[in-house]
């Protein structure tokens, strides 16, 4: 059984966050939201995207980056950042069961401090000239590969 987690750094769009929470509920992944978020966590768009799946997600809110980072270090968890600035394709990365898959803000990614703190940085290869893939789609692609490698929870 896996104990992979998805972490969202200051998410901007409630619909994307809701979609990721629904994905996590279906796949048995925990989710960490690193605040401040760009919306009220009780936003109706979040609830509409997450539907009735939200009750089935292990969701932890962290008031800021430092609190999250202190927690994950105390849990001895590796932080794997999805970034368009990374060099290693996610399919070539060796995931581990306790990894936290970190996704940045839709509008700005993550600041340099967060980028530098990550234990690993991975990317989804894209056609040249394209800026980025939607964060919920990215979370689904990378989570799927991480689960393929580490084993799906039943």
N, C-alpha and C positions, 0 to 999 in steps of 0.2 A: 504494500500500500504506500502511496506517495503522500508527502506532506508539503508539496509545492504550494507556493503562494504567489499571488499577483499583487503588486503594489502600484498604486496610481499616485504620481506626484502632482499635487495641486490640480486635479482635473478641472477642465473648463466647461465641458458639455455634459449635462445630465443624461442625455439619451445614450451617449457612449458609455458612461459609467454604469447605467442601468443594464445595458447590453452585456458588459463585462461581468456584472454581478450575476446575471442570468447564466452566462457561460460557466462561471465558477460554481454555481449551484448544481448545474448539470454534470460537471466534471469532478466535483468534490474538492475544489480548490478553495483555500482561504483567500481573503482579500484584505489588503491594508490600504486605507485612504490617508494620504499624507496631506494635511490641511495647511493653509486654507484652500478650500475648494472655491471654484468660481461660481458656485450656486449653493443654495440651501439644500442640505442632504435630504430633506423631506420633499424636495421639488416634485411636482406632479409628473414632469417629463421623465425623471428618474424612475418613479414608480410605474409609469406606463411602460417604459422599456423593460424594466425588471419584472413586471407583472407580479404574479403571486409567487415567484421564485425567490424573492428577497428574504423571505422567512427561512429559507434553507441555506443561506450563505453564512459562513463564519466571517463576519465583517468586524475589523478593528479600525477605529479611527485614531489617528495620531495628531496631536495639536500642531506639530511642526516637524521639520526634517530632523532636528537633533534628537527629539524624543523617539522617532522611528529608528534612527540609526543606532541610538543607545540600546533600544529594545532588540533589534536584530543582531547586534554584536553580543548581547547577553545570551541570546539563543544560539549563538555560533552558526548563524546562517549566512550563506554566501549570497551576495547581491549581484544579479545579472541584469545589466542595463541594456534595453533595446534602444539603439541610437542610429540615426543616419550618419553619424560621425565615426561609427565603429568600422573595423576592417574585417572582422571574422563573421562569415555567414552563420546564421543560427543553426543550419543543418549540419555544420561541421563542428559545432560546439558540443562538449560532453557535459550534459546536465546531470545534476545530482538530486536525490530525493528531497533534500531540505532547502533547495534554492528558492530565492525570492526573485521573481521576474518583474523588473521595474520598468514602468512606462511613464514617459513625461507628459507634460501639458500639451494639449492639442495645439495651442497657439505658440508655444515657445520651447518645448522639450524640457530639459533640466538645466540648471545653472552649472557652471564649471566645477564648483565644489562637489556637487552630487556626482557629476561625471567622473571626477577624479577619485571619489570614494568607492565607486563600484569595483567589485572584485573582478568582473569581466564585462566586456562590452561586445554586443552582437548586433548584427543588422540583417534585415531582409533584403537580399539583392533585388534591385529594381532596374527597369529600363532607364537608360541615361536620359536626363532631362526631367524626370519625375521627382517631385519634392518629397512626398511621403505617402504611406498607406494609412488609412484611418486607424486610429488607436485600438478600436475594438476588434477590427480585422487582424491587426498585428498581434494583439493579445491572443486571439484564437489560433493563429498560425503557430506562434512560438510555444504556447501552452500545449498544443497538440503534439509538437515534436518533443517537448520536454516529457510529456506523459508517455509517448511512444518509447522513449529511452528508459524511463524510470519505472514504468508500470502504472497502469490505470487502477484507481481505487474501485472496489466493487460495491 
